[in-house]
Amino acid sequence: MKDEVAISCCRGKDEGVREIDKLRERAGSDAALRARIEQEERFDQEVRAAWQRDCLAPPALAQQILDHVEDRTVRDGVITLSRRTLQTFALAACATLLAVGIWWLQARGDGGAGDSFVEFRQDMIQFASTDGIELDLKTNDLNRISGWLSQEQAPLPNALGPVASLETLGCKIIKWGEGKATLLCFRDQEGRVVHFFAIDREGMARGPEGQGPVLEAGEAEGPETLVWNCPDHFYLAFFDDEEVSVSELL
């Protein structure tokens, strides 16, 4: 009776495995114990058979598992994606990058025709706000400035417009986009600095219309600007002090 109680208590418990093994060893010389163990094993088989019969998996589950295994390979606990899955991911990534590229070009205002003058204007205002701009050439001689800029293949100040009568301080070449822009600094009679920028028309998607100069209102935190053009270049001018209206130059 004691052995039968032990068998019933230990069935299905991990900690009772060793105890069951000991009882199996004793069952070789104990017919009653052996019969009891065989009865318990038949009971276990019947329970498993009933469970398998009554708990059927969904018909599509097997195919779903096979489809999943086809796409993934497990090696040493690491899931490796199949070639088909990697190709799908690669195509999705390329499509995403293409869509982003198209959106970026459209956002710039022209489908790849180049940068717009609006962007140039914004970038130059931001550049001029930098403290301590160091000019590449300091001189009040416009002829010398034009010669040096021509030698450096930078945009030339061929149409100074409203800044032509101001005192020249010097110039600087700025890399912008795929090309160069030119900065000339001038000073008016009250000692206020005016920034003058020149950029080639070639490759520019959009620029100011008409000969100008045209007054453009400043942004929420930016100066008023004057813009104008000539056959080869676009021009931009504004005071270093954004509180001063550039309309004073007109």
Secondary structure as GFF3:
##gff-version 3
##sequence-region A 1 250
A	DSSP	alpha_helix	2	10	.	.	.	ID=ss1
A	DSSP	three_ten_helix	14	16	.	.	.	ID=ss2
A	DSSP	alpha_helix	17	27	.	.	.	ID=ss3
A	DSSP	alpha_helix	31	54	.	.	.	ID=ss4
A	DSSP	alpha_helix	61	71	.	.	.	ID=ss5
A	DSSP	beta_strand	72	75	.	.	.	ID=ss6
A	DSSP	beta_strand	78	81	.	.	.	ID=ss7
A	DSSP	alpha_helix	83	107	.	.	.	ID=ss8
A	DSSP	alpha_helix	117	128	.	.	.	ID=ss9
A	DSSP	beta_strand	137	138	.	.	.	ID=ss10
A	DSSP	alpha_helix	142	151	.	.	.	ID=ss11
A	DSSP	three_ten_helix	161	163	.	.	.	ID=ss12
A	DSSP	beta_strand	167	176	.	.	.	ID=ss13
A	DSSP	beta_strand	179	187	.	.	.	ID=ss14
A	DSSP	beta_strand	193	200	.	.	.	ID=ss15
A	DSSP	beta_strand	214	216	.	.	.	ID=ss16
A	DSSP	beta_strand	225	229	.	.	.	ID=ss17
A	DSSP	beta_strand	233	239	.	.	.	ID=ss18
A	DSSP	three_ten_helix	246	249	.	.	.	ID=ss19
###
